[in-house]
Amino acid sequence: MDVLRPALININGRIYRRNVTKDSKEEHYEEEEEEEDVSYMGPPESEYLEEDEACDTKLIEQTDKGYRCAIEVPSVLYKYIIGKKGETRRRLESDTKTSISIPKQGVEGEIVITGSHKAAVSSAVTRVELLVESYRKKQPFTHFLSFPLSNPKIQEGFLTFKDEVLKQCSQDHGVEGSIFQNPAKLHMTIGTLALLNETEVRKACEHLQQCQHFIRDITEGNPLTLEVTGIEYMNDDPGMVDVLYAKVNAKDKSDKLQLIADRLVEHFVSAGLMVREWDRVKLHGTVINTLFRKDSVEDAGGPGRQTMSEREAFDARNILKIFGAYRFGEFGLNTVLLSQRYSSDCTGYYTSAGSANFS
């Protein structure tokens, strides 16, 4: 990281810089190599903030002994607030002159901050929120919004595509059966989410339901007829490809599907449940991915999955030449799903935590 241009974090309208620090006197979690320090980039403050600068988004209650604030934090993030042997928590308590109570690891609950001064509690709340926000961004995604393409007609077209590719192109480097998508899991990804406990999953489901009204406004209460025709790749060299995508478009040539996808991302980003990766969603359905290759080694993603550095690309030139305009089929899309990563339901598709219907 460039120390002159540290990463910035926006918390409740205030901008903080994230500084990576190493303390030779401290040991660190095995799970983390660096401890992050976050500093508020604002005007100089006195020992305590002014009363009217206290935390706006969290309720700080006055008690018989001073002030108290409870923060909901997923249990998987407790360790970053505690630190190795409790060092991070002790430093926070010392710096802000507060007491920080954290539930036992694995027990969902609230982190409670107490202190004699309201502004001191507010300062501790802000610092805890900064730690949570910083380490939350490092968590792998657990769910994703998806448009399912696992319609029987599309599955049939995909299986025919797979058979023909293996029949005509299996001599090409890296082309073999295991790199093809599972037909039951054909889908378009709209955006990914790291939902770290059941409360966050429920919140995401509620937000997806809130989106149903604008989805139906766009679709006029009807399913969207989609055509899945043609394949494409996204890197520069067709001779060294990791992923091939099927092109998906509305049959009436409208931008309704694109509009729905972009509005969904906008809503979930605004709700703090998703990080925007692109200006607009790239709508496509993966049909071949070298991460599926079965002879790969086991890694943190699960048995049989490859790490990015271990992926063996394939030569897609003949596939693109022969099947560039391949027609997988058409179907009526009527739902968007909140899908759970690395899961399967009774149909073989990803387990759904929530949905919104077009009609």
N, C-alpha and C positions, 0 to 999 in steps of 0.2 A: 504494500500500500504506500502511496505517495504521502509522506507525512505533511507536506505543504498543502495537500488537497485531500483531507480526510473525508470519508463517507459521511453523508448527512442523513439525519433521521428527523422526520416531521412528527411531532407528538402534540396533538391538540392545538395546532397552529403555531407552535414554537419550534424553531430549528435547532437541533443539537448536532455536534460533531462526534463521530465515533472514533476514538483513538485506541489503537492496539498497543497494549503495554505488557512488558514482561518483568516480573519481579523475581530476582534470583533467590530471594529469601522464601518464596512460596513454591509449594508443589502445586500441581494442577490436576484436574480430573483427567483420567485416562481418555475420556471421550472428547476432551477439548485440548488443543495445543496452546491456545492463547486466551488470555482473559481480556475482555474489552472494557474500556473506560469510556463513559459518555459525558460530555460537557455541554452545558447550555450556552449557546452563542447569543447572549443578550447583554444588556447593560449590567455593569457591576452591581452586586447585591451585598447587602450587609449580612451580618451573621444569620439573621432570619429574614425571610421575605415579609413584606408588608401584609397586613391582614387581608386586604382586598386582592392580593395576588395569589391567595391560596388556591389550591387545585379546583378548577371549575367543574371537571367532569366526574369527580368522585365526592361522595358525601362524607364530609368530616364532621363527626358528631362530638358535641361537648359532653364530657362525663364528669363524675365527681372528682376524678383524679387528673383531668386535663382534656385531651382530645383523642379521638379514635377514628380510624378509617379502615374499611375492609375492602380488599381487592380480590376479584376472581381471577385466578391464574391456573392454567392446566397443570396437573401434578408433574407431568414430564419436564416442566420448566423449573420446578423447585430447586433443582441442584445448582442452577446457574445463579440463583439468589443466595443460596447457602454458601457455595464455594467450597474449596477443599478444606476439610476439617472446620467448616463454619467461618472461614476467614472473610469471605465477602460480606456475609451478614453482619459480622462484628464490625467491619469497617463502615458499613452503611449506618449501623446504629451509633457508632462513635462520631462519625461526621455530622450526623443530623440530630444527635442527642434524642433518639427515639428507641423504642423497643419493637422488634419485628417478630411476630409469631407465625410460624409456618407449619401446616399440617404434616403428618408423617408421609414419607415418600409413598406414592401410589394411592393415597387417599385424596379424593377430590374435595376441595373445600376452599376457604378464603384465607388469604394472607392478611393478618390484622396488624396494623401499625398504630402504636400509641405513643403519646408524648405530652409534655407539659405545655408546649406552645403549638398553636394551630399551624403556623407557618412552618415549623419544624416537621410536623407530620406531613404537610403538603410537599415539602422538599423531599422527604423520604419516599413518598408515593411516586413522585416524578422520576426519581432515580430507579426505583423498582420497575416502573413502567418502561423505562428506557432499556433496562436489562432484558426484560421480557420481549420487547419489540425486536431487539437486536438478535436474540437467540431464536426467536420464533422464525425469523427469515431463514435460518439455517436448517429448519426441520424439513424432511422430505414430504412431498405432498401425499395425502392420504385418500383424497377424493377428487373427482373431476366432473364437470358438467359435460354431458354427452348427448348427441343425437344418435340413437341406435340405427345401424344399417343392417341389423340382423334379420331382415325380412326374408321369408322363404325364397322369394324370387331372386333377391340379391345374393343370397347364399348359394343358390343353384348356379347362378351366373359366375360367382366367384370360384366354385369348385370346378366348373368347366374351364375357367381361366387357368387355374392351378394345374389341372391335368394337361392342358395343351402346352403350357410353358415348360413343364417337366418333360413332355414328349419331344418338344422342338428345341429347347435351350439348355437341357441338363448338362451338355458338354461344356457350357460356358463356365468360366471360373466362379466358384462360390455359389452356384445355383443348385439348390437341392431342397427337398420337401419341407424340412423343418423350419425354414425361414419364412414360410407363408403364415399369415394371420390365421387364427382359429376362426372359422366361419361364424361360430356362435357369438364371437366378440367383435364383429365388424362394427365400427362406429366412427363418428367424428368427435374429436375433442374440442370443446369450446374454451375451457380454461381449467386450471388446476387449483386445488385448495388444500391447505394443511389444517385439518380439523383435529384438534388434539384431545378432545374429550366429547362425551355425549352431549353436553350442553352446547358446544359449538356445532355439532352435527344438527341438533334440533334448530339452532339459530339459522343455519344455512338452509334447512328445509323450509322454514318459515319465510325466508327471503325469496326462495324459489317460488313459493305460492304467491307471494306479492307480485311477482313478475307475470303471473298468468294473465292479468288484465291487459297489459300492453301486448303480450303475445297474441291474445285473441283479437285485439284491435288490428294488429298487423295481418293476421290470417283471415280476418272476418269470420272467425268461428269455424273454420274448415281446416282439414288436414292439408298439408302442402305436398303436391305431387312432385317427386324428385326423380331426375334422371342421373344414373351413375354410368358415365361413359368416358373412356379414355384414361390413360395413366400418365404420371409425370414424376420427376425427381427434382430435388432441390439443391443439389451441389453442382459443381462446375464440370465434373468428369463423369460421363455416363459409363465409362469403363470401370469406375470404382465407386459403387453406390451402396449405401447402407439401407435406404428406405425408398420404396416405391408407393405412390399414393394413387388412389382412384379419384377422378374428378367428379364432384357432385354439384349439380345445378338444378334450380327450379325449372320444371318443364315449361312454364309460361314465360320463362326468361326474365322474371321479376327478380328484385333483390331482397325479397321478403326473408329468405333464410339468413342472408348476411345481416340484415337489419336486426333480426331477432338475436343472433349471436352477439353482435356488437352491443346491443342494449343490455343483454344479460351480463356481459363482462363489465360494462359501465356501472350497472347496479351493484354487482358483487365487489367491485373495487371500491365504490363509494361506501359500502358497508364495512370495509376493512377485512373482508373475507378472502380476497384475491389480490394478487399483484399483477398489474398490467405488464404484459411482455411485448405486445405489438400495438400499433395504432389501430389495426383492425384484425379480426380473427381470420386466419387462413383456413378456409373450410376444405377439408379433404378427408378421405378414409384410407388408413394404412392397409395395404394388402400384402406387402413384403417388408420385413424388418430383420436385419441381421442379429438383433438382440434376441430373437427367438431361436437362434441356432442351437440345436440340442447338444452338440458336443462341447458347449461352453462350460467353463468352470463355475462353481458355486461362489456367489458373493453375497454382500449384504442385501441385495434385492431379492434373494431367494434361490432355490435350487435351479440350475440350468440357465441362469441369466448371466449375461456378460457385462463386464465393466466397459466403459466407453473406449478405453485404451486397448482392449483385447478384441474388439469387433473385427471380424474378417469381412471386408466388403466383397461385393459380387459384380460381375460384368453384366450390365443391363442393356448393352447396345442392341443385341438381337431382340430382346424382349420389347424394347421401345419401338424398334423397327417393325416388328410383326404385330404387336398388340397395342400400339400407341393409341388406336381409336376403338379399342375393345369395348363392347357394350355389355355391362353387367346386368342392366335391367332398370326398371322404374318401379316406384312404390309410393304409397301415401304415408308421409311422416306426420305423426300426431302427438308427439311427446318429446320433452327434454327431461333428462334424468340426472339426478345427483348420484353418481356411481362411485362405488368403493373400489379403490385400487387393489389389485391382487385378490380378487374374490370372484365367485361364481354363484349364480342362483340356479333354480331347477331347470331353466332353459339353457344354461351354459353362458348366458350374458353376465355382465358384472352385477353384483348385488346392488340393488337400488335403495338408497336411504330416503329419497323423496322424488317428486315429479311434478311437472306442470304440463297440462294438456292444451293442444291447439284448438280443440272443439269441445 
